[in-house]
Amino acid sequence: MSAASLPRIAPGMRLQWEPAQQAHVLLYPEGMVKLNRSAGEILSRCDGATPLPAIVASLEQAFAAQGLAPQVEDFLAIARRQGWVVDA
């Protein structure tokens, strides 16, 4: 995934907060994926308009952390293989 990537939730998928599960979930026609907090935080920033470096910066600021780029990129690569995200 390049710095110019503009990841967004894939067509046919919907990310939402599920109060009953106390977690973000990714809904799709065949079912649902319950996301851990990190995955929910990353995917909630994938709006198709925000470049990857800005997503990483937002996460680093939100969690007072540095050096999150490799983990975010790894997760988004998995999410892409699963068909959860695409580039805008």
PDB file of N, CA, C and O in Angstrom:
ATOM      1  N   MET A   1       0.855  -1.168   0.000  1.00  0.00           N
ATOM      2  CA  MET A   1       0.000   0.000   0.000  1.00  0.00           C
ATOM      3  C   MET A   1       0.900   1.230   0.000  1.00  0.00           C
ATOM      4  O   MET A   1       1.803   1.335   0.829  1.00  0.00           O
ATOM      5  N   SER A   2       0.668   2.136  -0.899  1.00  0.00           N
ATOM      6  CA  SER A   2       1.532   3.303  -1.031  1.00  0.00           C
ATOM      7  C   SER A   2       1.023   4.468  -0.176  1.00  0.00           C
ATOM      8  O   SER A   2      -0.106   4.459   0.314  1.00  0.00           O
ATOM      9  N   ALA A   3       1.878   5.451  -0.018  1.00  0.00           N
ATOM     10  CA  ALA A   3       1.509   6.646   0.746  1.00  0.00           C
ATOM     11  C   ALA A   3       0.355   7.392   0.081  1.00  0.00           C
ATOM     12  O   ALA A   3      -0.365   8.143   0.739  1.00  0.00           O
ATOM     13  N   ALA A   4       0.182   7.183  -1.221  1.00  0.00           N
ATOM     14  CA  ALA A   4      -0.901   7.850  -1.939  1.00  0.00           C
ATOM     15  C   ALA A   4      -2.226   7.096  -1.825  1.00  0.00           C
ATOM     16  O   ALA A   4      -3.247   7.563  -2.329  1.00  0.00           O
ATOM     17  N   SER A   5      -2.217   5.936  -1.169  1.00  0.00           N
ATOM     18  CA  SER A   5      -3.433   5.136  -1.037  1.00  0.00           C
ATOM     19  C   SER A   5      -4.520   5.912  -0.299  1.00  0.00           C
ATOM     20  O   SER A   5      -4.259   6.622   0.672  1.00  0.00           O
ATOM     21  N   LEU A   6      -5.732   5.753  -0.786  1.00  0.00           N
ATOM     22  CA  LEU A   6      -6.915   6.344  -0.154  1.00  0.00           C
ATOM     23  C   LEU A   6      -7.879   5.190   0.174  1.00  0.00           C
ATOM     24  O   LEU A   6      -8.870   4.991  -0.528  1.00  0.00           O
ATOM     25  N   PRO A   7      -7.586   4.436   1.235  1.00  0.00           N
ATOM     26  CA  PRO A   7      -8.419   3.272   1.524  1.00  0.00           C
ATOM     27  C   PRO A   7      -9.833   3.652   1.951  1.00  0.00           C
ATOM     28  O   PRO A   7     -10.057   4.656   2.627  1.00  0.00           O
ATOM     29  N   ARG A   8     -10.777   2.815   1.532  1.00  0.00           N
ATOM     30  CA  ARG A   8     -12.170   2.995   1.942  1.00  0.00           C
ATOM     31  C   ARG A   8     -12.793   1.616   2.118  1.00  0.00           C
ATOM     32  O   ARG A   8     -12.286   0.615   1.611  1.00  0.00           O
ATOM     33  N   ILE A   9     -13.881   1.589   2.833  1.00  0.00           N
ATOM     34  CA  ILE A   9     -14.611   0.343   3.020  1.00  0.00           C
ATOM     35  C   ILE A   9     -15.125  -0.099   1.651  1.00  0.00           C
ATOM     36  O   ILE A   9     -15.635   0.714   0.880  1.00  0.00           O
ATOM     37  N   ALA A  10     -14.990  -1.373   1.359  1.00  0.00           N
ATOM     38  CA  ALA A  10     -15.373  -1.914   0.047  1.00  0.00           C
ATOM     39  C   ALA A  10     -16.883  -1.799  -0.180  1.00  0.00           C
ATOM     40  O   ALA A  10     -17.668  -1.834   0.768  1.00  0.00           O
ATOM     41  N   PRO A  11     -17.277  -1.663  -1.448  1.00  0.00           N
ATOM     42  CA  PRO A  11     -18.704  -1.650  -1.767  1.00  0.00           C
ATOM     43  C   PRO A  11     -19.361  -2.934  -1.245  1.00  0.00           C
ATOM     44  O   PRO A  11     -18.783  -4.019  -1.314  1.00  0.00           O
ATOM     45  N   GLY A  12     -20.561  -2.785  -0.732  1.00  0.00           N
ATOM     46  CA  GLY A  12     -21.274  -3.931  -0.195  1.00  0.00           C
ATOM     47  C   GLY A  12     -20.974  -4.202   1.271  1.00  0.00           C
ATOM     48  O   GLY A  12     -21.595  -5.069   1.885  1.00  0.00           O
ATOM     49  N   MET A  13     -20.027  -3.466   1.830  1.00  0.00           N
ATOM     50  CA  MET A  13     -19.659  -3.597   3.244  1.00  0.00           C
ATOM     51  C   MET A  13     -20.118  -2.347   3.979  1.00  0.00           C
ATOM     52  O   MET A  13     -20.196  -1.263   3.401  1.00  0.00           O
ATOM     53  N   ARG A  14     -20.416  -2.514   5.255  1.00  0.00           N
ATOM     54  CA  ARG A  14     -20.777  -1.353   6.074  1.00  0.00           C
ATOM     55  C   ARG A  14     -20.140  -1.511   7.450  1.00  0.00           C
ATOM     56  O   ARG A  14     -20.285  -2.546   8.099  1.00  0.00           O
ATOM     57  N   LEU A  15     -19.441  -0.483   7.880  1.00  0.00           N
ATOM     58  CA  LEU A  15     -18.822  -0.460   9.207  1.00  0.00           C
ATOM     59  C   LEU A  15     -19.766   0.284  10.138  1.00  0.00           C
ATOM     60  O   LEU A  15     -20.245   1.371   9.815  1.00  0.00           O
ATOM     61  N   GLN A  16     -20.028  -0.309  11.291  1.00  0.00           N
ATOM     62  CA  GLN A  16     -20.867   0.382  12.265  1.00  0.00           C
ATOM     63  C   GLN A  16     -20.513  -0.074  13.673  1.00  0.00           C
ATOM     64  O   GLN A  16     -19.951  -1.150  13.877  1.00  0.00           O
ATOM     65  N   TRP A  17     -20.860   0.781  14.648  1.00  0.00           N
ATOM     66  CA  TRP A  17     -20.695   0.441  16.054  1.00  0.00           C
ATOM     67  C   TRP A  17     -21.905  -0.382  16.460  1.00  0.00           C
ATOM     68  O   TRP A  17     -23.042   0.005  16.189  1.00  0.00           O
ATOM     69  N   GLU A  18     -21.671  -1.501  17.101  1.00  0.00           N
ATOM     70  CA  GLU A  18     -22.744  -2.384  17.545  1.00  0.00           C
ATOM     71  C   GLU A  18     -22.790  -2.351  19.075  1.00  0.00           C
ATOM     72  O   GLU A  18     -21.967  -2.987  19.733  1.00  0.00           O
ATOM     73  N   PRO A  19     -23.747  -1.612  19.642  1.00  0.00           N
ATOM     74  CA  PRO A  19     -23.799  -1.474  21.101  1.00  0.00           C
ATOM     75  C   PRO A  19     -23.910  -2.824  21.827  1.00  0.00           C
ATOM     76  O   PRO A  19     -23.298  -3.012  22.879  1.00  0.00           O
ATOM     77  N   ALA A  20     -24.671  -3.741  21.280  1.00  0.00           N
ATOM     78  CA  ALA A  20     -24.840  -5.036  21.941  1.00  0.00           C
ATOM     79  C   ALA A  20     -23.520  -5.793  22.052  1.00  0.00           C
ATOM     80  O   ALA A  20     -23.304  -6.538  23.008  1.00  0.00           O
ATOM     81  N   GLN A  21     -22.640  -5.600  21.075  1.00  0.00           N
ATOM     82  CA  GLN A  21     -21.340  -6.281  21.072  1.00  0.00           C
ATOM     83  C   GLN A  21     -20.239  -5.413  21.687  1.00  0.00           C
ATOM     84  O   GLN A  21     -19.137  -5.892  21.954  1.00  0.00           O
ATOM     85  N   GLN A  22     -20.550  -4.129  21.909  1.00  0.00           N
ATOM     86  CA  GLN A  22     -19.561  -3.167  22.387  1.00  0.00           C
ATOM     87  C   GLN A  22     -18.312  -3.187  21.501  1.00  0.00           C
ATOM     88  O   GLN A  22     -17.179  -3.176  21.980  1.00  0.00           O
ATOM     89  N   ALA A  23     -18.568  -3.215  20.189  1.00  0.00           N
ATOM     90  CA  ALA A  23     -17.468  -3.282  19.226  1.00  0.00           C
ATOM     91  C   ALA A  23     -17.947  -2.779  17.870  1.00  0.00           C
ATOM     92  O   ALA A  23     -19.142  -2.759  17.576  1.00  0.00           O
ATOM     93  N   HIS A  24     -16.971  -2.372  17.049  1.00  0.00           N
ATOM     94  CA  HIS A  24     -17.280  -2.110  15.646  1.00  0.00           C
ATOM     95  C   HIS A  24     -17.482  -3.453  14.964  1.00  0.00           C
ATOM     96  O   HIS A  24     -16.829  -4.443  15.292  1.00  0.00           O
ATOM     97  N   VAL A  25     -18.398  -3.463  14.009  1.00  0.00           N
ATOM     98  CA  VAL A  25     -18.614  -4.657  13.194  1.00  0.00           C
ATOM     99  C   VAL A  25     -18.596  -4.240  11.737  1.00  0.00           C
ATOM    100  O   VAL A  25     -18.923  -3.104  11.394  1.00  0.00           O
ATOM    101  N   LEU A  26     -18.216  -5.165  10.901  1.00  0.00           N
ATOM    102  CA  LEU A  26     -18.234  -4.969   9.466  1.00  0.00           C
ATOM    103  C   LEU A  26     -19.328  -5.870   8.927  1.00  0.00           C
ATOM    104  O   LEU A  26     -19.232  -7.096   8.995  1.00  0.00           O
ATOM    105  N   LEU A  27     -20.367  -5.250   8.391  1.00  0.00           N
ATOM    106  CA  LEU A  27     -21.514  -5.997   7.886  1.00  0.00           C
ATOM    107  C   LEU A  27     -21.398  -6.167   6.384  1.00  0.00           C
ATOM    108  O   LEU A  27     -20.975  -5.252   5.677  1.00  0.00           O
ATOM    109  N   TYR A  28     -21.773  -7.333   5.903  1.00  0.00           N
ATOM    110  CA  TYR A  28     -21.800  -7.623   4.480  1.00  0.00           C
ATOM    111  C   TYR A  28     -22.938  -8.602   4.236  1.00  0.00           C
ATOM    112  O   TYR A  28     -23.437  -9.197   5.191  1.00  0.00           O
ATOM    113  N   PRO A  29     -23.370  -8.792   2.978  1.00  0.00           N
ATOM    114  CA  PRO A  29     -24.569  -9.593   2.721  1.00  0.00           C
ATOM    115  C   PRO A  29     -24.543 -11.004   3.319  1.00  0.00           C
ATOM    116  O   PRO A  29     -25.590 -11.529   3.697  1.00  0.00           O
ATOM    117  N   GLU A  30     -23.373 -11.615   3.408  1.00  0.00           N
ATOM    118  CA  GLU A  30     -23.293 -12.984   3.902  1.00  0.00           C
ATOM    119  C   GLU A  30     -23.114 -13.073   5.408  1.00  0.00           C
ATOM    120  O   GLU A  30     -23.165 -14.169   5.967  1.00  0.00           O
ATOM    121  N   GLY A  31     -22.907 -11.946   6.077  1.00  0.00           N
ATOM    122  CA  GLY A  31     -22.691 -12.034   7.512  1.00  0.00           C
ATOM    123  C   GLY A  31     -22.109 -10.792   8.130  1.00  0.00           C
ATOM    124  O   GLY A  31     -22.371  -9.669   7.699  1.00  0.00           O
ATOM    125  N   MET A  32     -21.294 -11.025   9.173  1.00  0.00           N
ATOM    126  CA  MET A  32     -20.762  -9.941   9.971  1.00  0.00           C
ATOM    127  C   MET A  32     -19.411 -10.365  10.535  1.00  0.00           C
ATOM    128  O   MET A  32     -19.194 -11.532  10.860  1.00  0.00           O
ATOM    129  N   VAL A  33     -18.510  -9.393  10.644  1.00  0.00           N
ATOM    130  CA  VAL A  33     -17.224  -9.612  11.285  1.00  0.00           C
ATOM    131  C   VAL A  33     -17.165  -8.672  12.483  1.00  0.00           C
ATOM    132  O   VAL A  33     -17.299  -7.458  12.331  1.00  0.00           O
ATOM    133  N   LYS A  34     -16.964  -9.234  13.673  1.00  0.00           N
ATOM    134  CA  LYS A  34     -16.758  -8.414  14.865  1.00  0.00           C
ATOM    135  C   LYS A  34     -15.282  -8.036  14.899  1.00  0.00           C
ATOM    136  O   LYS A  34     -14.408  -8.901  14.840  1.00  0.00           O
ATOM    137  N   LEU A  35     -15.014  -6.740  14.993  1.00  0.00           N
ATOM    138  CA  LEU A  35     -13.648  -6.235  14.940  1.00  0.00           C
ATOM    139  C   LEU A  35     -13.122  -5.934  16.339  1.00  0.00           C
ATOM    140  O   LEU A  35     -13.875  -5.522  17.223  1.00  0.00           O
ATOM    141  N   ASN A  36     -11.823  -6.144  16.528  1.00  0.00           N
ATOM    142  CA  ASN A  36     -11.231  -5.702  17.781  1.00  0.00           C
ATOM    143  C   ASN A  36     -11.090  -4.183  17.728  1.00  0.00           C
ATOM    144  O   ASN A  36     -11.333  -3.569  16.690  1.00  0.00           O
ATOM    145  N   ARG A  37     -10.700  -3.586  18.839  1.00  0.00           N
ATOM    146  CA  ARG A  37     -10.659  -2.126  18.910  1.00  0.00           C
ATOM    147  C   ARG A  37      -9.724  -1.532  17.869  1.00  0.00           C
ATOM    148  O   ARG A  37     -10.070  -0.547  17.216  1.00  0.00           O
ATOM    149  N   SER A  38      -8.541  -2.120  17.707  1.00  0.00           N
ATOM    150  CA  SER A  38      -7.568  -1.582  16.753  1.00  0.00           C
ATOM    151  C   SER A  38      -8.117  -1.606  15.331  1.00  0.00           C
ATOM    152  O   SER A  38      -8.013  -0.619  14.602  1.00  0.00           O
ATOM    153  N   ALA A  39      -8.697  -2.727  14.942  1.00  0.00           N
ATOM    154  CA  ALA A  39      -9.259  -2.850  13.590  1.00  0.00           C
ATOM    155  C   ALA A  39     -10.384  -1.842  13.385  1.00  0.00           C
ATOM    156  O   ALA A  39     -10.469  -1.210  12.332  1.00  0.00           O
ATOM    157  N   GLY A  40     -11.243  -1.688  14.381  1.00  0.00           N
ATOM    158  CA  GLY A  40     -12.336  -0.718  14.279  1.00  0.00           C
ATOM    159  C   GLY A  40     -11.825   0.706  14.142  1.00  0.00           C
ATOM    160  O   GLY A  40     -12.362   1.493  13.362  1.00  0.00           O
ATOM    161  N   GLU A  41     -10.784   1.035  14.904  1.00  0.00           N
ATOM    162  CA  GLU A  41     -10.213   2.383  14.830  1.00  0.00           C
ATOM    163  C   GLU A  41      -9.594   2.642  13.455  1.00  0.00           C
ATOM    164  O   GLU A  41      -9.750   3.728  12.897  1.00  0.00           O
ATOM    165  N   ILE A  42      -8.899   1.656  12.917  1.00  0.00           N
ATOM    166  CA  ILE A  42      -8.285   1.830  11.599  1.00  0.00           C
ATOM    167  C   ILE A  42      -9.370   1.967  10.534  1.00  0.00           C
ATOM    168  O   ILE A  42      -9.355   2.915   9.749  1.00  0.00           O
ATOM    169  N   LEU A  43     -10.303   1.030  10.506  1.00  0.00           N
ATOM    170  CA  LEU A  43     -11.320   1.051   9.454  1.00  0.00           C
ATOM    171  C   LEU A  43     -12.230   2.273   9.549  1.00  0.00           C
ATOM    172  O   LEU A  43     -12.736   2.743   8.530  1.00  0.00           O
ATOM    173  N   SER A  44     -12.443   2.791  10.751  1.00  0.00           N
ATOM    174  CA  SER A  44     -13.298   3.975  10.879  1.00  0.00           C
ATOM    175  C   SER A  44     -12.670   5.205  10.221  1.00  0.00           C
ATOM    176  O   SER A  44     -13.360   6.189   9.955  1.00  0.00           O
ATOM    177  N   ARG A  45     -11.372   5.148   9.962  1.00  0.00           N
ATOM    178  CA  ARG A  45     -10.678   6.264   9.317  1.00  0.00           C
ATOM    179  C   ARG A  45     -10.531   6.056   7.800  1.00  0.00           C
ATOM    180  O   ARG A  45     -10.025   6.934   7.100  1.00  0.00           O
ATOM    181  N   CYS A  46     -10.960   4.930   7.312  1.00  0.00           N
ATOM    182  CA  CYS A  46     -10.842   4.607   5.873  1.00  0.00           C
ATOM    183  C   CYS A  46     -12.072   5.133   5.147  1.00  0.00           C
ATOM    184  O   CYS A  46     -13.030   4.398   4.906  1.00  0.00           O
ATOM    185  N   ASP A  47     -12.032   6.409   4.803  1.00  0.00           N
ATOM    186  CA  ASP A  47     -13.187   7.072   4.196  1.00  0.00           C
ATOM    187  C   ASP A  47     -13.031   7.322   2.701  1.00  0.00           C
ATOM    188  O   ASP A  47     -13.916   7.907   2.077  1.00  0.00           O
ATOM    189  N   GLY A  48     -11.918   6.885   2.123  1.00  0.00           N
ATOM    190  CA  GLY A  48     -11.697   7.088   0.696  1.00  0.00           C
ATOM    191  C   GLY A  48     -11.167   8.468   0.345  1.00  0.00           C
ATOM    192  O   GLY A  48     -10.867   8.741  -0.817  1.00  0.00           O
ATOM    193  N   ALA A  49     -11.051   9.335   1.333  1.00  0.00           N
ATOM    194  CA  ALA A  49     -10.548  10.685   1.093  1.00  0.00           C
ATOM    195  C   ALA A  49      -9.278  10.967   1.888  1.00  0.00           C
ATOM    196  O   ALA A  49      -8.548  11.908   1.579  1.00  0.00           O
ATOM    197  N   THR A  50      -9.014  10.162   2.902  1.00  0.00           N
ATOM    198  CA  THR A  50      -7.876  10.373   3.780  1.00  0.00           C
ATOM    199  C   THR A  50      -6.717   9.475   3.353  1.00  0.00           C
ATOM    200  O   THR A  50      -6.862   8.253   3.333  1.00  0.00           O
ATOM    201  N   PRO A  51      -5.566  10.065   3.011  1.00  0.00           N
ATOM    202  CA  PRO A  51      -4.423   9.244   2.605  1.00  0.00           C
ATOM    203  C   PRO A  51      -3.866   8.445   3.780  1.00  0.00           C
ATOM    204  O   PRO A  51      -4.021   8.822   4.941  1.00  0.00           O
ATOM    205  N   LEU A  52      -3.224   7.350   3.452  1.00  0.00           N
ATOM    206  CA  LEU A  52      -2.678   6.449   4.453  1.00  0.00           C
ATOM    207  C   LEU A  52      -1.822   7.157   5.512  1.00  0.00           C
ATOM    208  O   LEU A  52      -2.012   6.895   6.700  1.00  0.00           O
ATOM    209  N   PRO A  53      -0.885   8.048   5.133  1.00  0.00           N
ATOM    210  CA  PRO A  53      -0.085   8.715   6.171  1.00  0.00           C
ATOM    211  C   PRO A  53      -0.940   9.519   7.161  1.00  0.00           C
ATOM    212  O   PRO A  53      -0.606   9.593   8.344  1.00  0.00           O
ATOM    213  N   ALA A  54      -2.027  10.113   6.694  1.00  0.00           N
ATOM    214  CA  ALA A  54      -2.904  10.876   7.586  1.00  0.00           C
ATOM    215  C   ALA A  54      -3.675   9.942   8.518  1.00  0.00           C
ATOM    216  O   ALA A  54      -3.937  10.293   9.669  1.00  0.00           O
ATOM    217  N   ILE A  55      -4.037   8.761   8.032  1.00  0.00           N
ATOM    218  CA  ILE A  55      -4.701   7.765   8.889  1.00  0.00           C
ATOM    219  C   ILE A  55      -3.747   7.365  10.011  1.00  0.00           C
ATOM    220  O   ILE A  55      -4.129   7.319  11.180  1.00  0.00           O
ATOM    221  N   VAL A  56      -2.510   7.078   9.642  1.00  0.00           N
ATOM    222  CA  VAL A  56      -1.506   6.692  10.642  1.00  0.00           C
ATOM    223  C   VAL A  56      -1.302   7.823  11.642  1.00  0.00           C
ATOM    224  O   VAL A  56      -1.272   7.579  12.848  1.00  0.00           O
ATOM    225  N   ALA A  57      -1.161   9.047  11.163  1.00  0.00           N
ATOM    226  CA  ALA A  57      -0.954  10.197  12.054  1.00  0.00           C
ATOM    227  C   ALA A  57      -2.131  10.365  13.014  1.00  0.00           C
ATOM    228  O   ALA A  57      -1.936  10.662  14.192  1.00  0.00           O
ATOM    229  N   SER A  58      -3.337  10.177  12.516  1.00  0.00           N
ATOM    230  CA  SER A  58      -4.527  10.287  13.360  1.00  0.00           C
ATOM    231  C   SER A  58      -4.528   9.229  14.460  1.00  0.00           C
ATOM    232  O   SER A  58      -4.861   9.519  15.609  1.00  0.00           O
ATOM    233  N   LEU A  59      -4.159   8.016  14.105  1.00  0.00           N
ATOM    234  CA  LEU A  59      -4.095   6.935  15.093  1.00  0.00           C
ATOM    235  C   LEU A  59      -2.992   7.191  16.115  1.00  0.00           C
ATOM    236  O   LEU A  59      -3.184   6.970  17.311  1.00  0.00           O
ATOM    237  N   GLU A  60      -1.842   7.656  15.646  1.00  0.00           N
ATOM    238  CA  GLU A  60      -0.737   7.943  16.565  1.00  0.00           C
ATOM    239  C   GLU A  60      -1.115   9.051  17.543  1.00  0.00           C
ATOM    240  O   GLU A  60      -0.744   9.001  18.716  1.00  0.00           O
ATOM    241  N   GLN A  61      -1.848  10.042  17.066  1.00  0.00           N
ATOM    242  CA  GLN A  61      -2.282  11.115  17.947  1.00  0.00           C
ATOM    243  C   GLN A  61      -3.336  10.601  18.933  1.00  0.00           C
ATOM    244  O   GLN A  61      -3.269  10.906  20.123  1.00  0.00           O
ATOM    245  N   ALA A  62      -4.295   9.832  18.451  1.00  0.00           N
ATOM    246  CA  ALA A  62      -5.379   9.335  19.301  1.00  0.00           C
ATOM    247  C   ALA A  62      -4.866   8.429  20.418  1.00  0.00           C
ATOM    248  O   ALA A  62      -5.426   8.411  21.514  1.00  0.00           O
ATOM    249  N   PHE A  63      -3.809   7.684  20.140  1.00  0.00           N
ATOM    250  CA  PHE A  63      -3.309   6.715  21.115  1.00  0.00           C
ATOM    251  C   PHE A  63      -1.958   7.100  21.709  1.00  0.00           C
ATOM    252  O   PHE A  63      -1.312   6.288  22.372  1.00  0.00           O
ATOM    253  N   ALA A  64      -1.531   8.347  21.469  1.00  0.00           N
ATOM    254  CA  ALA A  64      -0.252   8.837  21.991  1.00  0.00           C
ATOM    255  C   ALA A  64       0.849   7.808  21.738  1.00  0.00           C
ATOM    256  O   ALA A  64       1.573   7.408  22.650  1.00  0.00           O
ATOM    257  N   ALA A  65       0.953   7.397  20.491  1.00  0.00           N
ATOM    258  CA  ALA A  65       1.929   6.375  20.102  1.00  0.00           C
ATOM    259  C   ALA A  65       2.699   6.856  18.885  1.00  0.00           C
ATOM    260  O   ALA A  65       2.279   7.785  18.194  1.00  0.00           O
ATOM    261  N   GLN A  66       3.820   6.222  18.634  1.00  0.00           N
ATOM    262  CA  GLN A  66       4.636   6.520  17.455  1.00  0.00           C
ATOM    263  C   GLN A  66       4.966   5.204  16.759  1.00  0.00           C
ATOM    264  O   GLN A  66       4.961   4.143  17.383  1.00  0.00           O
ATOM    265  N   GLY A  67       5.251   5.281  15.471  1.00  0.00           N
ATOM    266  CA  GLY A  67       5.701   4.106  14.738  1.00  0.00           C
ATOM    267  C   GLY A  67       4.616   3.091  14.429  1.00  0.00           C
ATOM    268  O   GLY A  67       4.901   1.898  14.329  1.00  0.00           O
ATOM    269  N   LEU A  68       3.371   3.543  14.274  1.00  0.00           N
ATOM    270  CA  LEU A  68       2.273   2.614  13.994  1.00  0.00           C
ATOM    271  C   LEU A  68       2.137   2.246  12.521  1.00  0.00           C
ATOM    272  O   LEU A  68       1.375   1.339  12.185  1.00  0.00           O
ATOM    273  N   ALA A  69       2.854   2.923  11.646  1.00  0.00           N
ATOM    274  CA  ALA A  69       2.682   2.698  10.200  1.00  0.00           C
ATOM    275  C   ALA A  69       2.809   1.233   9.795  1.00  0.00           C
ATOM    276  O   ALA A  69       1.955   0.755   9.047  1.00  0.00           O
ATOM    277  N   PRO A  70       3.822   0.491  10.243  1.00  0.00           N
ATOM    278  CA  PRO A  70       3.924  -0.906   9.802  1.00  0.00           C
ATOM    279  C   PRO A  70       2.716  -1.753  10.196  1.00  0.00           C
ATOM    280  O   PRO A  70       2.247  -2.571   9.405  1.00  0.00           O
ATOM    281  N   GLN A  71       2.211  -1.559  11.416  1.00  0.00           N
ATOM    282  CA  GLN A  71       1.057  -2.342  11.855  1.00  0.00           C
ATOM    283  C   GLN A  71      -0.212  -1.966  11.092  1.00  0.00           C
ATOM    284  O   GLN A  71      -1.013  -2.832  10.738  1.00  0.00           O
ATOM    285  N   VAL A  72      -0.385  -0.674  10.844  1.00  0.00           N
ATOM    286  CA  VAL A  72      -1.558  -0.220  10.092  1.00  0.00           C
ATOM    287  C   VAL A  72      -1.490  -0.755   8.662  1.00  0.00           C
ATOM    288  O   VAL A  72      -2.490  -1.240   8.132  1.00  0.00           O
ATOM    289  N   GLU A  73      -0.330  -0.667   8.045  1.00  0.00           N
ATOM    290  CA  GLU A  73      -0.162  -1.170   6.680  1.00  0.00           C
ATOM    291  C   GLU A  73      -0.393  -2.677   6.625  1.00  0.00           C
ATOM    292  O   GLU A  73      -1.031  -3.167   5.693  1.00  0.00           O
ATOM    293  N   ASP A  74       0.120  -3.424   7.612  1.00  0.00           N
ATOM    294  CA  ASP A  74      -0.095  -4.872   7.651  1.00  0.00           C
ATOM    295  C   ASP A  74      -1.574  -5.197   7.774  1.00  0.00           C
ATOM    296  O   ASP A  74      -2.084  -6.065   7.066  1.00  0.00           O
ATOM    297  N   PHE A  75      -2.270  -4.498   8.680  1.00  0.00           N
ATOM    298  CA  PHE A  75      -3.700  -4.754   8.844  1.00  0.00           C
ATOM    299  C   PHE A  75      -4.464  -4.435   7.563  1.00  0.00           C
ATOM    300  O   PHE A  75      -5.326  -5.209   7.146  1.00  0.00           O
ATOM    301  N   LEU A  76      -4.156  -3.303   6.940  1.00  0.00           N
ATOM    302  CA  LEU A  76      -4.877  -2.933   5.719  1.00  0.00           C
ATOM    303  C   LEU A  76      -4.579  -3.899   4.575  1.00  0.00           C
ATOM    304  O   LEU A  76      -5.441  -4.112   3.722  1.00  0.00           O
ATOM    305  N   ALA A  77      -3.401  -4.480   4.534  1.00  0.00           N
ATOM    306  CA  ALA A  77      -3.097  -5.497   3.519  1.00  0.00           C
ATOM    307  C   ALA A  77      -3.979  -6.727   3.741  1.00  0.00           C
ATOM    308  O   ALA A  77      -4.496  -7.306   2.786  1.00  0.00           O
ATOM    309  N   ILE A  78      -4.146  -7.118   4.990  1.00  0.00           N
ATOM    310  CA  ILE A  78      -5.033  -8.250   5.306  1.00  0.00           C
ATOM    311  C   ILE A  78      -6.467  -7.893   4.959  1.00  0.00           C
ATOM    312  O   ILE A  78      -7.185  -8.696   4.363  1.00  0.00           O
ATOM    313  N   ALA A  79      -6.890  -6.678   5.334  1.00  0.00           N
ATOM    314  CA  ALA A  79      -8.260  -6.245   5.049  1.00  0.00           C
ATOM    315  C   ALA A  79      -8.523  -6.204   3.545  1.00  0.00           C
ATOM    316  O   ALA A  79      -9.623  -6.522   3.092  1.00  0.00           O
ATOM    317  N   ARG A  80      -7.520  -5.816   2.784  1.00  0.00           N
ATOM    318  CA  ARG A  80      -7.659  -5.801   1.322  1.00  0.00           C
ATOM    319  C   ARG A  80      -7.826  -7.229   0.793  1.00  0.00           C
ATOM    320  O   ARG A  80      -8.686  -7.483  -0.049  1.00  0.00           O
ATOM    321  N   ARG A  81      -7.002  -8.158   1.287  1.00  0.00           N
ATOM    322  CA  ARG A  81      -7.122  -9.565   0.851  1.00  0.00           C
ATOM    323  C   ARG A  81      -8.481 -10.152   1.219  1.00  0.00           C
ATOM    324  O   ARG A  81      -9.021 -10.985   0.490  1.00  0.00           O
ATOM    325  N   GLN A  82      -9.030  -9.718   2.345  1.00  0.00           N
ATOM    326  CA  GLN A  82     -10.341 -10.201   2.776  1.00  0.00           C
ATOM    327  C   GLN A  82     -11.475  -9.532   2.000  1.00  0.00           C
ATOM    328  O   GLN A  82     -12.627  -9.954   2.093  1.00  0.00           O
ATOM    329  N   GLY A  83     -11.148  -8.493   1.238  1.00  0.00           N
ATOM    330  CA  GLY A  83     -12.173  -7.777   0.484  1.00  0.00           C
ATOM    331  C   GLY A  83     -12.923  -6.738   1.299  1.00  0.00           C
ATOM    332  O   GLY A  83     -14.003  -6.293   0.909  1.00  0.00           O
ATOM    333  N   TRP A  84     -12.343  -6.350   2.437  1.00  0.00           N
ATOM    334  CA  TRP A  84     -12.984  -5.370   3.300  1.00  0.00           C
ATOM    335  C   TRP A  84     -12.712  -3.950   2.868  1.00  0.00           C
ATOM    336  O   TRP A  84     -13.564  -3.081   3.052  1.00  0.00           O
ATOM    337  N   VAL A  85     -11.540  -3.683   2.295  1.00  0.00           N
ATOM    338  CA  VAL A  85     -11.191  -2.324   1.871  1.00  0.00           C
ATOM    339  C   VAL A  85     -10.676  -2.342   0.426  1.00  0.00           C
ATOM    340  O   VAL A  85     -10.153  -3.342  -0.066  1.00  0.00           O
ATOM    341  N   VAL A  86     -10.846  -1.213  -0.212  1.00  0.00           N
ATOM    342  CA  VAL A  86     -10.325  -0.984  -1.560  1.00  0.00           C
ATOM    343  C   VAL A  86      -9.754   0.426  -1.589  1.00  0.00           C
ATOM    344  O   VAL A  86      -9.992   1.212  -0.671  1.00  0.00           O
ATOM    345  N   ASP A  87      -9.007   0.750  -2.629  1.00  0.00           N
ATOM    346  CA  ASP A  87      -8.536   2.119  -2.801  1.00  0.00           C
ATOM    347  C   ASP A  87      -9.604   2.909  -3.532  1.00  0.00           C
ATOM    348  O   ASP A  87     -10.221   2.426  -4.481  1.00  0.00           O
ATOM    349  N   ALA A  88      -9.808   4.138  -3.068  1.00  0.00           N
ATOM    350  CA  ALA A  88     -10.801   5.013  -3.693  1.00  0.00           C
ATOM    351  C   ALA A  88     -10.339   5.452  -5.061  1.00  0.00           C
ATOM    352  O   ALA A  88     -11.046   6.195  -5.742  1.00  0.00           O
TER     353      ALA A  88
END
